[in-house]
Amino acid sequence: MKDVRELLRMKVSSLKEKYWKELFDNLEDITSRLTSTSRESLLGLMQDNMSIDFTAQNAFAVCIWVLKNCNNYFDSQLIEVFESIYSLESAKNYKSNDKTLVKDKWRYNCASEHSHYKLDYRVVCHGIGGLTDGSWRYSNSDCGLQQRSVDNINNILTISNNLGFLQNEQCPKAQSFKWERGEKNDFKYKDLSTGDLEILMEVKFYLNGNVWIKFNQKFMQKFNVEFGRLKGWLRSAKEAAEETGYDIQSVESMFKSNIQLEAKNMPLMLGSAL
């Protein structure tokens, strides 16, 4: 009798995990807006809930928890991705600290790094991965990039989507190309006003580990504004325009443009999952 109870307990447990996994797999509308790091972190926390009973009430509660926590990830991952592509030569100081950090030639004021800054639309990255070295362990052999290179480029695409530069099935991912040293590949987004595919960024990888990226200027402006806002450096659209030198009318549409899920929309987002 004891063995029968244990067998039933194991069957119930395995079915419960199966149902939870099925639910999580159907939250793609949410998880597709997360970078690889955020997705791994959130899904790890979600999987901790697999021990509870799978009921409609519990499933709804878990989904609401996921939706509420996603907003924190949306903000933190934008900062993380922005800082991952930072390089000293690609950064430009805000106008308010330009005199102190750039023009002032006193020894201790010559900046070796930036404090409040934006990035140029042309960026040279040093730490986001590179071409595969021929080993299989950390590479994506189909495209010729290290796997972390694939993840980092796709993370930029995720951020662009969250900022309104729509990524759909027509827009290539990092693994869509066959990468060669110094050869350019173009990434696209769908312009919501025209329906056309436009260039989001041009990317080149080199054997020394450097990655050259030329961004769509409108995207980089929005990326810069939202990064500064989330870092607490830019407290209003007016201040953002003054510090970055961007047109105030453009900045007003950029400020607080990073995706956020509102409570009133949560039941709609759950429709396909429950």
C-alpha positions as CSV (number, residue, x, y, z in Angstrom):
1,M,0.0,0.0,0.0
2,K,2.9,2.3,0.8
3,D,4.5,1.7,-2.5
4,V,1.2,2.4,-4.3
5,R,0.9,5.8,-2.5
6,E,4.4,6.7,-3.4
7,L,3.8,5.8,-7.1
8,L,0.7,7.9,-7.2
9,R,2.6,10.8,-5.5
10,M,5.3,10.6,-8.2
11,K,2.8,10.6,-11.0
12,V,0.9,13.6,-9.6
13,S,4.2,15.4,-9.2
14,S,5.3,14.7,-12.7
15,L,2.0,15.8,-14.2
16,K,2.1,19.0,-12.1
17,E,5.5,19.9,-13.5
18,K,4.3,19.1,-17.0
19,Y,1.3,21.5,-16.6
20,W,3.4,24.3,-15.1
21,K,6.0,23.9,-18.0
22,E,3.2,24.1,-20.5
23,L,1.9,27.3,-18.9
24,F,5.4,28.8,-18.9
25,D,6.0,27.9,-22.5
26,N,2.8,29.8,-23.4
27,L,4.0,33.0,-21.9
28,E,6.1,33.9,-24.9
29,D,4.4,37.2,-25.4
30,I,6.0,38.2,-22.1
31,T,9.3,36.3,-22.1
32,S,10.1,37.3,-25.7
33,R,10.5,40.9,-24.4
34,L,13.2,39.8,-22.0
35,T,16.9,39.5,-22.7
36,S,18.6,36.2,-22.3
37,T,19.9,37.1,-18.8
38,S,16.5,38.4,-17.6
39,R,14.6,35.4,-19.1
40,E,16.9,33.0,-17.4
41,S,16.6,34.8,-14.0
42,L,12.8,35.1,-14.2
43,L,12.2,31.5,-15.5
44,G,14.4,30.2,-12.7
45,L,12.1,32.0,-10.2
46,M,9.0,30.7,-11.9
47,Q,10.2,27.2,-11.8
48,D,10.5,27.4,-8.1
49,N,6.7,27.5,-8.1
50,M,6.4,24.1,-9.7
51,S,6.1,22.5,-6.3
52,I,2.7,24.1,-5.7
53,D,-0.6,22.5,-7.0
54,F,-1.5,23.4,-10.5
55,T,-4.9,25.0,-10.2
56,A,-6.6,27.8,-12.1
57,Q,-6.3,30.1,-9.1
58,N,-2.6,29.3,-8.6
59,A,-1.8,29.6,-12.3
60,F,-3.5,33.0,-12.4
61,A,-1.6,34.1,-9.3
62,V,1.8,33.0,-10.8
63,C,1.1,34.8,-14.1
64,I,0.1,38.0,-12.3
65,W,3.4,37.7,-10.3
66,V,5.3,37.3,-13.6
67,L,3.7,40.3,-15.2
68,K,4.3,42.5,-12.2
69,N,8.0,41.5,-12.0
70,C,8.6,41.9,-15.7
71,N,8.4,45.6,-15.4
72,N,11.4,45.6,-13.2
73,Y,13.3,43.4,-15.7
74,F,12.4,45.7,-18.6
75,D,14.1,48.6,-16.9
76,S,17.1,46.8,-15.5
77,Q,17.9,45.0,-18.7
78,L,17.9,48.2,-20.7
79,I,20.6,49.5,-18.4
80,E,22.5,46.2,-18.6
81,V,22.5,46.1,-22.4
82,F,23.4,49.8,-22.8
83,E,26.4,49.4,-20.4
84,S,27.5,46.2,-22.2
85,I,28.1,48.1,-25.4
86,Y,29.8,51.1,-23.7
87,S,33.3,52.0,-24.7
88,L,35.3,55.1,-23.8
89,E,35.8,56.2,-27.4
90,S,32.1,55.9,-28.2
91,A,30.8,57.8,-25.2
92,K,30.0,61.5,-25.1
93,N,29.6,63.5,-21.9
94,Y,26.4,65.4,-21.1
95,K,26.6,69.1,-21.8
96,S,26.4,70.0,-18.0
97,N,29.6,68.1,-17.2
98,D,31.4,68.7,-20.5
99,K,33.4,71.6,-19.1
100,T,34.5,69.7,-16.0
101,L,35.3,66.4,-17.6
102,V,36.5,67.3,-21.1
103,K,37.6,71.0,-21.4
104,D,39.2,71.4,-18.0
105,K,42.8,70.3,-18.5
106,W,43.7,70.0,-14.8
107,R,45.4,66.6,-14.2
108,Y,42.8,65.1,-12.0
109,N,39.9,66.4,-14.2
110,C,41.1,64.6,-17.4
111,A,38.5,61.9,-17.4
112,S,39.5,58.3,-18.0
113,E,35.9,57.3,-18.0
114,H,32.5,59.1,-18.3
115,S,30.0,59.6,-15.5
116,H,26.9,61.1,-17.1
117,Y,27.1,60.2,-20.8
118,K,25.3,59.2,-24.0
119,L,26.7,56.9,-26.7
120,D,27.4,57.9,-30.3
121,Y,25.4,56.0,-32.9
122,R,28.6,54.4,-34.1
123,V,29.9,52.2,-31.3
124,V,33.0,49.9,-30.9
125,C,32.3,47.2,-28.4
126,H,35.1,45.3,-26.6
127,G,33.4,42.8,-24.4
128,I,30.3,41.2,-26.0
129,G,32.0,38.2,-27.6
130,G,33.3,37.6,-31.1
131,L,33.8,35.1,-33.9
132,T,34.1,31.4,-32.9
133,D,37.6,30.1,-32.5
134,G,36.7,26.7,-33.9
135,S,35.9,25.1,-30.5
136,W,32.4,23.7,-30.2
137,R,31.9,24.3,-26.5
138,Y,30.9,28.0,-26.5
139,S,30.1,28.6,-30.1
140,N,27.2,28.6,-32.4
141,S,28.8,26.7,-35.3
142,D,26.0,27.3,-37.7
143,C,26.6,31.1,-37.8
144,G,30.3,31.4,-36.8
145,L,29.8,33.4,-33.6
146,Q,30.4,32.6,-30.0
147,Q,27.1,31.9,-28.3
148,R,27.5,34.9,-26.0
149,S,27.9,37.0,-29.1
150,V,24.6,35.7,-30.4
151,D,22.9,36.4,-27.1
152,N,24.3,39.9,-26.8
153,I,23.3,40.9,-30.3
154,N,19.8,39.4,-29.8
155,N,19.6,41.2,-26.5
156,I,20.0,44.6,-28.4
157,L,17.1,43.5,-30.7
158,T,14.9,42.8,-27.6
159,I,15.6,46.2,-26.3
160,S,14.8,47.8,-29.7
161,N,11.5,46.0,-29.8
162,N,10.7,47.2,-26.3
163,L,11.4,50.8,-27.4
164,G,9.1,50.5,-30.3
165,F,11.4,49.4,-33.1
166,L,9.3,46.3,-33.9
167,Q,11.0,43.0,-34.3
168,N,8.9,40.4,-36.2
169,E,9.5,37.2,-38.1
170,Q,10.9,39.1,-41.1
171,C,13.6,40.7,-39.0
172,P,16.9,38.6,-38.8
173,K,18.5,37.4,-35.5
174,A,22.2,37.1,-34.9
175,Q,22.1,33.4,-35.8
176,S,20.4,34.1,-39.1
177,F,23.7,35.1,-40.8
178,K,26.9,33.4,-41.6
179,W,29.5,35.6,-40.0
180,E,32.9,36.4,-41.5
181,R,35.7,38.6,-40.2
182,G,35.0,42.3,-41.0
183,E,31.9,41.6,-43.1
184,K,28.8,43.7,-42.4
185,N,25.4,42.3,-41.6
186,D,22.2,44.4,-41.5
187,F,19.6,44.0,-38.8
188,K,16.1,45.4,-39.5
189,Y,13.0,46.6,-37.7
190,K,9.5,47.2,-39.0
191,D,8.5,50.9,-39.1
192,L,5.1,51.1,-37.6
193,S,4.2,54.2,-39.5
194,T,5.0,52.9,-43.0
195,G,5.0,49.1,-42.6
196,D,8.5,49.0,-44.3
197,L,11.5,47.2,-43.0
198,E,14.3,49.7,-42.1
199,I,17.9,49.3,-40.9
200,L,18.2,49.1,-37.1
201,M,21.9,48.5,-37.0
202,E,24.9,47.4,-39.1
203,V,27.3,45.0,-37.3
204,K,30.8,43.7,-38.0
205,F,32.8,41.3,-36.0
206,Y,36.6,41.1,-35.9
207,L,39.1,38.4,-34.8
208,N,40.5,40.7,-32.1
209,G,37.2,40.6,-30.3
210,N,36.0,44.0,-31.3
211,V,32.5,44.5,-32.6
212,W,31.7,47.5,-34.7
213,I,28.0,48.6,-34.7
214,K,26.4,51.5,-36.6
215,F,23.0,52.1,-35.1
216,N,19.9,53.8,-36.5
217,Q,20.2,57.3,-35.1
218,K,16.6,57.5,-34.0
219,F,17.0,54.3,-32.1
220,M,20.2,55.4,-30.4
221,Q,18.7,58.7,-29.4
222,K,15.8,56.9,-27.7
223,F,18.1,54.4,-26.2
224,N,20.3,57.2,-24.8
225,V,17.3,59.1,-23.4
226,E,15.8,56.1,-21.6
227,F,19.2,55.0,-20.3
228,G,19.8,58.4,-18.8
229,R,16.3,58.5,-17.3
230,L,16.6,55.0,-15.7
231,K,20.0,55.9,-14.3
232,G,18.4,59.0,-12.7
233,W,20.5,61.4,-14.7
234,L,17.6,62.8,-16.7
235,R,14.6,63.8,-14.7
236,S,12.4,65.3,-17.5
237,A,12.2,65.6,-21.2
238,K,13.4,69.2,-21.0
239,E,16.5,68.2,-19.1
240,A,17.1,65.3,-21.5
241,A,17.0,67.6,-24.5
242,E,19.3,70.1,-22.8
243,E,21.9,67.4,-21.8
244,T,21.9,65.4,-25.0
245,G,21.4,68.2,-27.5
246,Y,18.4,66.4,-29.1
247,D,15.4,68.3,-30.3
248,I,12.9,68.8,-27.4
249,Q,9.9,67.6,-29.5
250,S,11.6,64.4,-30.4
251,V,12.7,63.8,-26.8
252,E,9.2,64.3,-25.5
253,S,8.1,61.2,-27.4
254,M,11.1,59.2,-26.3
255,F,11.0,60.0,-22.5
256,K,9.4,57.1,-20.6
257,S,9.1,55.1,-23.8
258,N,10.5,51.8,-22.5
259,I,7.8,49.2,-22.3
260,Q,5.8,48.8,-19.1
261,L,2.8,46.5,-18.5
262,E,-0.1,48.2,-16.8
263,A,-2.4,46.4,-14.4
264,K,-5.4,47.0,-16.6
265,N,-3.7,45.1,-19.5
266,M,-2.7,42.1,-17.5
267,P,-5.8,40.0,-18.0
268,L,-5.4,40.5,-21.8
269,M,-1.8,39.4,-21.7
270,L,-2.9,36.2,-19.9
271,G,-5.5,35.2,-22.5
272,S,-3.2,32.9,-24.5
273,A,-1.6,31.3,-21.5
274,L,-4.6,30.3,-19.4
